[in-house]
Amino acid sequence: MKIRIIIYATALLIAGTMAGCSQATEKAGHEHDESLQLTAYNNDFEVYAEVTPLAKDKASDVVAHFTWLKNFKPLEEGTITATLTTGNEKISQTLNAPTHQGVYKFRLTPTSAGQGHITFDIQTKSGSSQLTSPNVTVYTDVHEAKHKAIEAKATSSNGVVFTKEMSWKVNFSTDSCRMEPFGQVIRTMAQVLPAQGDEHIVVAKAGGIVTLTAGGLTEGKAVKAGQALVTIESSKMADNNLKVRYQEAETAYRLAKAEYERKQSLAADRIVSESDLQKARSEYERAEANYRNLNSNFSSGRQTATTTIGGFIKQLHIVSGQYVEAGQPLVTITQNRNLLIRAEIQPRYYATLGNIVNATIKHGLTTQSLEELGGRLVSYGKTVDTTTPLIPITFEIQNKSDFLPGSFVEMFIRTRGARPTITVPAISLIEEMGNYFVYVQLTPEYFEKREVTIGQTDGIRTEILSGLNGTERVVTRGATLVKITQSSGQLDAESGHQH
């Protein structure tokens, strides 16, 4: 299906290599032509195009960088058509492969002046997509076009160049600010627990000496449903000998069966009463049930303990050679498919617990939302213990990230907000001496370091109280690399370009 999403991006007129001309390492006499900077987005791609100022009857180069938004890596193959539309006039060029990795270099010559737009139609193995950059002006005179480009050049006293070729080689991404309700955030520690029904305890059905199955059992080992785990030997015991019990049950069963069959034949001739027949039948059924039970669970005086579910051995309660009683736990099996996250919070938060809308869980270097983990709020306490005056709150999640039952995680519980506020991804923030900064995108190759005042955070997104207006796009992954580039002061604006 062809995706037609037109992103209205402001066409920025800035230097083709932006602030790099002011870098300390610029060579004497190195001059850059001013170029039109176009940026547009859809669900799949970012396009960043450097365009020679457009003038009637003058050929203009359109150097377009195409980046996948799913991973912020370059588009390596595909057919792209660039179309300049001015009034009723359309000028197009199609390229079947990139000029360089991620870069398509078009040449368009407009034959009429006026306001227009440039559209990029992309055809890849994944399907079709389209991006459009509006508000493109074609001038009647090339000198006027260059003059307007100089006037509209984007500058910043705290800007840094970070080229697409550089960002494609590292773990880099950008994201838009959001206006969203952001209520109170309760930050706490929580414990990971197994969910009900996700564990199974194998117990001894009779007393005896334990022997682990061949190959050995260790905690953490995977097992399958129906797999034999433990055998319990009692044939050599003087008391409660299973072999003797089994033989006695078998003998009793056969005698009761024979007696019942004999009385059945006599009852047909009315030699025995109906009550005697029913008594014989009852004795036979009881003996049969006892025999079948021993026969299904024991063989030659041994019991074989099996698991009814597949999973992992969470705990071994016994060792080989140990004596166990009937009903004693042997092995605990866990599936770890669903888990409970249990936290205890202060009573002062009780009034807000009915407005919980989300929670994020941080374990190790990973932070995930309740939605990403397929989770839900299970319950929260309505009373507190006098000895430990804390409110328990429990969430259930799917174990998609190798959570370890029994371990502790950091948790951010977010409640419903009353008014929208500006938020940015938490990873976009750079801290310096207690102050926070973000790198605001002026173009996909030029960023401005800007100080912000932060509010609350849920571990994934952070509230911004001042410094942004909510329409900006900021660097997320790779913000530290941009900072290092700015601090070095040695990046030439043309470094890495293959135009």
C-alpha positions as CSV (number, residue, x, y, z in Angstrom):
1,M,0.0,0.0,0.0
2,K,1.4,3.4,-0.9
3,I,1.9,5.7,2.1
4,R,1.2,9.3,1.4
5,I,2.2,11.4,4.4
6,I,3.1,15.0,3.8
7,I,5.1,16.5,6.6
8,Y,5.0,20.2,6.7
9,A,8.6,21.0,7.6
10,T,9.9,24.6,7.5
11,A,12.4,24.9,4.6
12,L,15.6,26.2,6.3
13,L,18.1,28.2,4.3
14,I,21.5,27.7,5.8
15,A,25.0,27.2,4.8
16,G,25.6,23.9,3.0
17,T,28.0,23.0,5.7
18,M,26.6,25.2,8.4
19,A,28.8,26.1,11.4
20,G,31.7,24.2,10.2
21,C,33.1,27.3,8.5
22,S,33.6,28.8,11.9
23,Q,35.5,25.9,13.2
24,A,39.1,26.4,14.2
25,T,40.4,23.9,11.7
26,E,38.9,25.5,8.7
27,K,41.4,26.0,5.9
28,A,42.2,29.5,4.7
29,G,40.2,30.4,1.6
30,H,37.8,27.5,2.0
31,E,34.4,28.8,0.8
32,H,31.0,27.1,0.9
33,D,28.0,27.8,-1.3
34,E,24.8,28.6,0.5
35,S,22.1,25.9,0.0
36,L,18.5,25.4,0.7
37,Q,18.0,22.9,3.6
38,L,14.9,20.7,3.4
39,T,13.7,18.2,6.0
40,A,10.6,16.0,5.9
41,Y,9.4,12.9,7.8
42,N,6.8,10.2,7.3
43,N,6.2,7.0,9.2
44,D,9.2,5.3,7.5
45,F,11.8,7.8,6.5
46,E,13.6,11.1,7.2
47,V,14.8,13.0,4.2
48,Y,17.4,15.8,4.5
49,A,18.1,17.5,1.2
50,E,20.7,20.2,0.4
51,V,19.5,22.1,-2.6
52,T,21.3,24.7,-4.7
53,P,19.1,27.9,-4.4
54,L,16.4,27.5,-7.0
55,A,16.2,30.0,-9.9
56,K,14.3,29.9,-13.2
57,D,16.2,28.1,-16.0
58,K,19.2,27.3,-13.7
59,A,20.1,23.8,-13.0
60,S,20.0,23.0,-9.2
61,D,21.6,20.0,-7.4
62,V,19.4,18.2,-4.9
63,V,21.6,16.1,-2.6
64,A,19.1,14.1,-0.6
65,H,20.0,11.9,2.5
66,F,17.4,9.2,3.2
67,T,17.4,7.6,6.7
68,W,15.2,4.8,8.0
69,L,13.4,5.9,11.1
70,K,13.2,2.4,12.5
71,N,17.0,2.4,13.1
72,F,18.3,5.7,11.8
73,K,20.5,4.0,9.3
74,P,20.9,5.0,5.6
75,L,18.7,3.7,2.8
76,E,21.0,1.5,0.9
77,E,18.9,0.5,-2.1
78,G,15.7,1.6,-3.8
79,T,14.3,3.7,-6.6
80,I,13.5,7.3,-5.8
81,T,11.8,10.0,-8.0
82,A,12.3,13.7,-7.0
83,T,9.6,16.0,-8.4
84,L,9.7,19.8,-8.2
85,T,6.2,21.3,-8.6
86,T,5.8,25.0,-9.3
87,G,2.3,26.0,-10.3
88,N,1.3,23.7,-13.1
89,E,4.8,22.8,-13.9
90,K,6.4,19.5,-12.8
91,I,10.1,18.7,-13.2
92,S,11.1,15.1,-12.2
93,Q,14.2,12.8,-12.2
94,T,14.3,9.2,-11.2
95,L,17.4,7.4,-9.7
96,N,17.4,3.6,-9.4
97,A,20.3,3.5,-6.9
98,P,21.9,5.9,-4.4
99,T,24.9,8.0,-5.6
100,H,26.5,7.1,-2.3
101,Q,25.2,5.1,0.6
102,G,22.0,6.8,1.7
103,V,22.6,9.8,-0.6
104,Y,20.7,10.4,-3.9
105,K,22.0,13.3,-6.0
106,F,19.3,14.8,-8.4
107,R,19.6,17.7,-10.8
108,L,16.5,19.7,-11.6
109,T,16.1,22.7,-13.8
110,P,12.9,24.7,-13.1
111,T,11.4,26.7,-16.1
112,S,9.0,28.9,-14.1
113,A,9.3,30.9,-10.9
114,G,7.0,30.9,-7.9
115,Q,6.0,29.0,-4.8
116,G,6.1,25.2,-5.0
117,H,7.2,22.0,-3.3
118,I,9.5,19.0,-3.8
119,T,8.2,15.5,-3.5
120,F,10.2,12.3,-3.1
121,D,8.5,9.0,-4.1
122,I,10.4,6.0,-2.7
123,Q,10.1,2.4,-3.9
124,T,11.9,-0.3,-1.9
125,K,11.5,-4.0,-1.4
126,S,9.4,-3.1,1.7
127,G,6.9,-1.1,-0.4
128,S,6.2,2.5,-1.4
129,S,6.5,5.7,0.5
130,Q,6.3,9.4,-0.2
131,L,7.7,12.5,1.5
132,T,6.9,16.1,0.5
133,S,8.7,19.3,1.5
134,P,6.4,22.3,1.0
135,N,7.1,26.1,0.7
136,V,9.9,25.9,-1.8
137,T,10.5,29.1,-3.8
138,V,11.9,29.3,-7.3
139,Y,13.2,32.8,-8.0
140,T,13.5,34.6,-11.3
141,D,17.1,35.6,-10.6
142,V,19.9,33.4,-9.2
143,H,21.5,36.3,-7.3
144,E,18.2,36.9,-5.5
145,A,17.9,33.2,-4.7
146,K,21.4,33.2,-3.1
147,H,20.7,36.5,-1.3
148,K,17.6,35.0,0.3
149,A,19.6,31.9,1.3
150,I,22.1,34.1,3.1
151,E,19.4,36.0,4.9
152,A,17.7,32.8,6.0
153,K,20.8,31.0,7.1
154,A,20.2,29.2,10.5
155,T,22.9,30.1,13.0
156,S,23.4,29.5,16.7
157,S,26.1,30.6,19.1
158,N,26.0,27.1,20.7
159,G,25.6,25.0,17.5
160,V,27.4,21.9,16.4
161,V,27.7,20.1,13.1
162,F,27.1,16.3,13.2
163,T,26.8,15.0,9.6
164,K,24.5,12.3,8.4
165,E,27.5,10.2,7.4
166,M,28.7,10.4,11.0
167,S,25.3,9.7,12.6
168,W,24.8,6.7,10.3
169,K,28.0,5.1,11.7
170,V,27.0,5.3,15.4
171,N,24.0,4.5,17.6
172,F,22.1,7.7,16.9
173,S,18.5,8.9,16.7
174,T,16.2,11.9,17.2
175,D,12.7,12.3,18.4
176,S,10.0,15.0,18.7
177,C,9.0,16.7,21.9
178,R,5.5,15.7,23.0
179,M,2.7,17.6,24.7
180,E,1.0,15.1,27.0
181,P,-0.5,14.9,30.4
182,F,2.2,13.9,32.9
183,G,0.9,13.4,36.4
184,Q,2.7,12.5,39.6
185,V,5.4,9.9,39.4
186,I,6.0,7.6,42.4
187,R,9.6,6.2,42.3
188,T,10.2,3.1,44.4
189,M,11.9,-0.3,44.5
190,A,9.9,-3.4,43.8
191,Q,10.4,-7.2,43.9
192,V,9.9,-9.6,41.1
193,L,7.7,-12.6,42.1
194,P,6.3,-15.6,40.3
195,A,2.7,-15.3,39.2
196,Q,0.0,-17.6,40.6
197,G,-0.3,-20.8,38.5
198,D,3.1,-20.3,37.0
199,E,4.8,-22.6,39.4
200,H,4.4,-26.3,40.3
201,I,5.7,-28.1,43.3
202,V,6.4,-31.9,42.8
203,V,5.7,-33.7,46.1
204,A,6.4,-37.2,47.4
205,K,3.4,-39.5,47.3
206,A,4.9,-41.9,49.7
207,G,7.9,-42.1,52.1
208,G,11.2,-43.5,51.0
209,I,14.8,-42.8,49.9
210,V,15.2,-40.2,47.2
211,T,17.2,-40.8,44.0
212,L,17.6,-38.0,41.4
213,T,17.1,-39.0,37.7
214,A,20.0,-39.9,35.5
215,G,21.9,-36.9,34.2
216,G,21.3,-35.0,37.4
217,L,19.1,-32.1,38.3
218,T,20.3,-28.6,39.0
219,E,18.5,-25.4,39.7
220,G,17.9,-23.5,36.4
221,K,17.8,-26.7,34.3
222,A,15.0,-26.9,31.7
223,V,12.5,-29.7,32.1
224,K,9.5,-30.9,30.0
225,A,6.0,-31.7,31.1
226,G,5.7,-35.4,32.1
227,Q,9.5,-35.7,32.6
228,A,10.6,-38.0,35.5
229,L,12.6,-36.0,38.0
230,V,12.9,-38.2,41.2
231,T,12.4,-41.8,42.2
232,I,11.6,-42.8,45.8
233,E,12.8,-46.2,46.9
234,S,11.1,-48.0,49.8
235,S,11.4,-51.7,48.9
236,K,14.3,-52.2,51.3
237,M,12.7,-50.5,54.3
238,A,11.3,-52.5,57.1
239,D,8.5,-50.1,57.8
240,N,6.1,-48.8,55.2
241,N,7.7,-51.0,52.5
242,L,6.1,-50.1,49.1
243,K,6.9,-53.4,47.5
244,V,5.0,-55.2,50.3
245,R,2.1,-52.8,50.1
246,Y,1.9,-53.2,46.4
247,Q,1.8,-57.0,46.7
248,E,-0.8,-56.9,49.4
249,A,-2.9,-54.5,47.3
250,E,-2.6,-56.8,44.3
251,T,-3.6,-59.9,46.3
252,A,-6.5,-58.1,47.9
253,Y,-7.7,-56.8,44.5
254,R,-7.6,-60.3,42.9
255,L,-9.4,-61.9,45.9
256,A,-12.1,-59.2,46.0
257,K,-12.6,-59.5,42.2
258,A,-13.0,-63.3,42.4
259,E,-15.4,-63.0,45.3
260,Y,-17.5,-60.4,43.5
261,E,-17.7,-62.5,40.3
262,R,-18.6,-65.6,42.4
263,K,-21.5,-63.8,44.1
264,Q,-22.6,-62.3,40.8
265,S,-23.2,-65.8,39.4
266,L,-24.9,-67.0,42.6
267,A,-27.1,-63.9,42.7
268,A,-28.5,-64.9,39.3
269,D,-29.8,-68.1,40.9
270,R,-30.9,-66.1,44.0
271,I,-28.5,-68.1,46.2
272,V,-27.0,-64.9,47.8
273,S,-29.0,-61.8,48.8
274,E,-28.8,-58.5,47.0
275,S,-27.1,-56.9,50.1
276,D,-24.3,-59.5,50.1
277,L,-23.7,-58.8,46.4
278,Q,-23.5,-55.1,47.0
279,K,-21.1,-55.5,49.8
280,A,-18.8,-57.7,47.7
281,R,-19.0,-55.2,44.9
282,S,-18.0,-52.4,47.3
283,E,-15.0,-54.4,48.6
284,Y,-14.0,-55.1,45.0
285,E,-14.1,-51.5,43.9
286,R,-12.2,-50.3,47.0
287,A,-9.5,-52.9,46.4
288,E,-9.3,-52.1,42.7
289,A,-8.9,-48.4,43.4
290,N,-6.1,-49.0,45.9
291,Y,-4.3,-51.4,43.5
292,R,-4.7,-49.1,40.4
293,N,-3.3,-46.2,42.4
294,L,-0.2,-48.1,43.6
295,N,0.2,-49.6,40.1
296,S,0.1,-46.2,38.3
297,N,2.5,-44.5,40.7
298,F,4.8,-47.2,41.9
299,S,6.7,-50.0,40.2
300,S,8.7,-52.7,42.1
301,G,8.5,-50.7,45.3
302,R,9.5,-47.4,43.7
303,Q,7.6,-44.1,43.1
304,T,8.5,-42.0,40.1
305,A,7.8,-38.3,40.6
306,T,7.1,-36.3,37.4
307,T,6.3,-32.7,36.6
308,T,3.0,-31.7,35.0
309,I,4.3,-28.5,33.4
310,G,7.4,-27.6,31.4
311,G,9.7,-24.9,32.6
312,F,12.8,-24.5,34.7
313,I,13.9,-26.0,38.1
314,K,13.5,-23.1,40.5
315,Q,14.5,-25.0,43.7
316,L,15.6,-28.5,44.7
317,H,14.2,-29.3,48.1
318,I,16.0,-32.6,48.6
319,V,19.4,-34.3,47.9
320,S,20.0,-37.8,46.6
321,G,19.9,-40.4,49.4
322,Q,17.6,-38.3,51.6
323,Y,14.6,-39.9,53.3
324,V,11.3,-38.1,52.6
325,E,7.8,-38.4,54.0
326,A,4.6,-38.5,51.9
327,G,3.5,-35.0,51.0
328,Q,7.0,-33.5,51.3
329,P,8.1,-31.1,48.6
330,L,10.7,-32.4,46.2
331,V,11.2,-29.9,43.3
332,T,9.7,-26.6,42.4
333,I,9.2,-26.0,38.7
334,T,8.6,-22.4,37.4
335,Q,7.7,-21.3,33.9
336,N,8.6,-17.6,34.3
337,R,6.1,-16.7,31.6
338,N,4.2,-14.3,33.8
339,L,5.6,-12.5,36.8
340,L,4.3,-10.2,39.6
341,I,6.0,-6.9,40.4
342,R,5.3,-6.0,44.0
343,A,6.1,-2.6,45.5
344,E,5.4,-1.0,48.9
345,I,4.8,2.7,48.9
346,Q,4.1,5.3,51.6
347,P,0.5,6.0,52.7
348,R,0.6,9.6,51.5
349,Y,0.3,8.3,47.9
350,Y,-2.9,6.4,48.6
351,A,-5.3,9.1,47.2
352,T,-3.5,8.9,43.8
353,L,-3.4,5.1,43.4
354,G,-6.9,5.1,41.7
355,N,-5.5,7.3,38.9
356,I,-2.5,5.1,37.9
357,V,-2.2,5.1,34.1
358,N,1.2,3.5,33.5
359,A,4.4,2.3,35.1
360,T,7.9,1.8,33.9
361,I,10.4,-0.8,35.2
362,K,14.2,-0.4,35.1
363,H,16.3,-3.5,35.5
364,G,20.0,-3.3,34.6
365,L,20.4,-0.9,31.7
366,T,16.9,-1.6,30.3
367,T,13.8,0.5,31.1
368,Q,10.4,-0.7,29.8
369,S,6.9,0.5,30.2
370,L,4.0,-1.7,31.5
371,E,2.5,-1.6,28.0
372,E,5.7,-2.9,26.4
373,L,5.7,-5.8,28.9
374,G,2.1,-6.7,28.3
375,G,1.4,-5.8,31.9
376,R,-1.4,-4.5,34.1
377,L,-2.2,-3.3,37.6
378,V,-3.5,-6.2,39.6
379,S,-4.3,-4.6,43.0
380,Y,-3.2,-2.2,45.7
381,G,-3.8,-2.4,49.4
382,K,-6.6,-0.7,51.2
383,T,-5.1,-1.0,54.6
384,V,-1.6,-1.0,56.1
385,D,0.1,-3.1,58.7
386,T,0.8,-1.4,62.0
387,T,4.3,-2.9,62.1
388,T,5.1,-1.9,58.5
389,P,2.9,1.0,57.5
390,L,3.3,0.8,53.8
391,I,0.8,0.2,51.0
392,P,1.4,-2.9,48.8
393,I,0.8,-2.5,45.1
394,T,1.1,-5.4,42.6
395,F,1.5,-5.4,38.8
396,E,1.5,-8.5,36.5
397,I,3.8,-8.6,33.5
398,Q,4.9,-11.0,30.8
399,N,8.5,-12.0,31.2
400,K,9.8,-10.6,27.9
401,S,13.2,-9.4,29.3
402,D,14.6,-12.2,31.4
403,F,13.4,-10.9,34.8
404,L,14.7,-13.0,37.6
405,P,12.1,-13.9,40.3
406,G,13.2,-12.8,43.7
407,S,15.3,-9.9,42.3
408,F,14.6,-6.2,42.9
409,V,13.9,-3.6,40.2
410,E,13.5,0.2,40.2
411,M,9.9,1.3,39.4
412,F,8.3,4.5,38.3
413,I,4.5,4.5,38.8
414,R,2.8,7.3,36.9
415,T,-0.6,8.8,37.7
416,R,-3.0,10.7,35.4
417,G,-2.1,14.3,34.8
418,A,-4.5,17.2,34.7
419,R,-2.9,19.3,31.9
420,P,-0.5,18.6,29.0
421,T,3.1,19.4,29.5
422,I,6.2,19.1,27.3
423,T,8.2,15.8,27.6
424,V,11.3,14.5,25.9
425,P,13.0,11.0,26.0
426,A,15.0,10.7,29.2
427,I,18.1,9.6,27.3
428,S,18.2,12.9,25.4
429,L,19.2,14.8,28.6
430,I,22.8,15.7,29.2
431,E,23.8,16.7,32.8
432,E,26.6,19.1,33.5
433,M,27.3,20.4,37.0
434,G,23.7,19.9,38.1
435,N,22.3,21.6,35.0
436,Y,20.5,19.8,32.1
437,F,20.8,20.3,28.4
438,V,19.4,18.8,25.2
439,Y,20.6,19.1,21.6
440,V,17.8,20.6,19.5
441,Q,17.8,19.8,15.8
442,L,18.0,22.8,13.6
443,T,18.6,20.5,10.6
444,P,19.4,16.8,10.7
445,E,23.1,17.9,10.5
446,Y,23.1,20.9,12.8
447,F,22.2,20.9,16.4
448,E,21.9,23.6,19.1
449,K,22.8,22.8,22.7
450,R,20.1,24.3,24.9
451,E,19.6,24.4,28.6
452,V,16.3,23.1,30.0
453,T,14.6,22.8,33.4
454,I,13.3,19.3,34.1
455,G,10.4,18.2,36.2
456,Q,9.4,14.6,36.9
457,T,10.5,11.5,35.0
458,D,9.1,8.0,34.6
459,G,12.4,6.6,33.4
460,I,11.5,6.8,29.8
461,R,10.2,10.4,29.3
462,T,11.0,13.5,31.3
463,E,8.9,16.6,31.9
464,I,10.4,19.8,30.6
465,L,9.4,22.9,32.6
466,S,11.3,25.5,30.5
467,G,13.7,25.7,27.6
468,L,11.6,24.2,24.9
469,N,8.3,25.2,23.2
470,G,7.1,21.7,22.4
471,T,7.6,21.8,18.6
472,E,11.3,20.9,18.5
473,R,13.0,17.7,17.7
474,V,15.9,16.6,19.9
475,V,18.8,14.1,19.8
476,T,18.0,11.0,21.8
477,R,20.5,8.2,21.3
478,G,23.9,9.7,20.6
479,A,23.5,12.9,22.5
480,T,26.8,12.3,24.3
481,L,28.6,11.8,21.0
482,V,27.3,15.2,19.8
483,K,28.5,16.7,23.0
484,I,32.0,15.2,22.5
485,T,32.1,16.5,18.9
486,Q,31.2,20.0,20.1
487,S,33.7,19.9,22.9
488,S,36.5,18.8,20.6
489,G,36.0,21.9,18.3
490,Q,37.8,20.1,15.5
491,L,35.0,19.0,13.2
492,D,35.1,20.5,9.7
493,A,31.7,20.9,8.3
494,E,32.6,19.0,5.2
495,S,34.1,16.0,7.0
496,G,32.3,12.8,6.1
497,H,30.4,14.3,3.2
498,Q,30.4,12.4,-0.1
499,H,28.4,14.8,-2.2
